[in-house]
Amino acid sequence: MADLYLKALESERKSLWAACRLKGLPKGTPERLRIEALDAMISAHKGKAKK
């Protein structure tokens, strides 16, 4: 079964990362902080799924 929550998180992360690369945003900007938060949420969700 497809994990729609995980796909949504990964999709948001990919779009934010692309925008950051295009704009050349440095660390500490709200977009980069959101990417870090998404990484944490993705890893936590993957950890739950394995159990």
N, C-alpha and C positions, 0 to 999 in steps of 0.2 A: 504494500500500500504506500502511496506517495505521502511523504511528510510535508504537508503544505506549510506548516509553521517554519520549518527549517528552510524550505525553498524561499519563502518570503524574506527571511533574515539574510540569506545569502544573496538574494537579488538586490536588496537594499544596500548591502555592503559593496557589491560590485558597482552599482551605479554611483555611490558616494566616492569610491576609490577612483573611478574614471573621472569624475568631476574634479577631485583633488589633483589628479595628475595633469589634467588640462589647464587648471588654473595655477598650478605650482604652489599649492598651499603648504605652509610649513606645519610642523608638529605644534600642537596646542590650540589649533583652530577648532571651532565647534564641530566641523565636519570630520576632522581627524579624531576628535574625542569620541564622536558617535561611532566611528569605525572600530575603535578600541572596545567600546561597550558592546557592539554587535559581535566582535570576536569572542568576548567573554560569554555572551548569551549562546552563541553557536556551540562553543565547546561544552558549556554546561548542558545544553540540550542533547548533544551527541553522547555525553556521559550518561545521561538518564536513559537514552534509548538502548544502550548496550546492556543495561542491567535487566 
